Amino acid sequence: MPVGRDTTCGGEPVEQGTERVERTAPRVESGKTSILVPVFNNVACVTLLHRSLTRHTTDHPYELILIDNHSTEPGMAALYDTLGDDPRVKILRNATNLGFGKANNRGLRESSGAFIALINSDMFFLEPWLGPALELFAADPGCAAVQGMVLLPEEGAPLAAWKTQTCGARFDADGLPQYHLPGLVADDPAVQALTTLEAFMGTGVILRRSVLEEVGFFDEDYDIVFMEDTDLSLRISAAGYRIRFAPQVRLVHLHSASMPYLSQEAYDRSRRANLALYRCKWPAERVRAIVAAQKLRQ
């Protein structure tokens, strides 16, 4: 499966269809969703994610693939031993911190679902979420991605009063992604409509596997984290597919709860390098042309 690497800005070419592991890829199962979660420490968050996923994902088959980026926190090994008792859970361990894109790429290669959900380790569910996304894929063959509503928890407030972190992404005049409809309460009419998006975020989104096989997954020239999700989103749009926002798909994000485990130096380096690569691959005029073509297809 291609990994989305682009030689335009200095990346090394990768032969299309080449696997990074010497084994037979899992057989893709129609109707199954593979949930990919890169993990770097944080026992409490991963535990909460698994418990909420088990409780609120009962209507459709799924597998949970945890890609551990060389966690060092005491308790992670014991947690994985416990989670390993769940036959739906697969745990992949990396010898180093591969970052967001490479970890997800490894998870994809090990997955067997016809749909791929990207979920952060510091997210959890309060209600069923997968069914509405799969219904949308079934109704719209041209839909490649379904973005959910990402909410920020507010202690003591009812769920309807929690505010959105994002409902996907839009592009500014410089071709850079910005949160779409942030800061609105969950029952605001503005976030209740099924809409077509300019881009998705790298979490709380479900992707059609067949489209990833066509356009490639994450570009591994990007550093640990930042912009690789927008890069993938643009490749999907450039290929002529739609990205939809489904308000019935709601997830809660303990925003950046996993970030203290990454040094500020590493995070800042990653942001600088990835922004430079993104600007090289996706100049503003190219982004504007893709967005304009999107609007014509709506």
Protein Blocks (a to p, Z undefined) as FASTA:
>chain_A
ZZhiafknopacddehiafbdcddddddehiacdddddeejkllmmmmmmmmmmmmmkbc
cddddddehiabehjlmmmmmmmmpmkbccdddfbdebjmlmmmmmmmmpcbfbdcdddf
kbccfbdfklmmmmmmmmmmkbcbdcdddddddehiafklpccfbgcdaddfkopacdeh
ihiafklmklmcccddfbdcfehiacdfklmmmnopadfkbcfbehjlmmmmmmmmmnop
acdddfklccdddehklmmmpcfklmmmmmmmmmmmmmmmmgfklmmmmmmmmmmmZZ
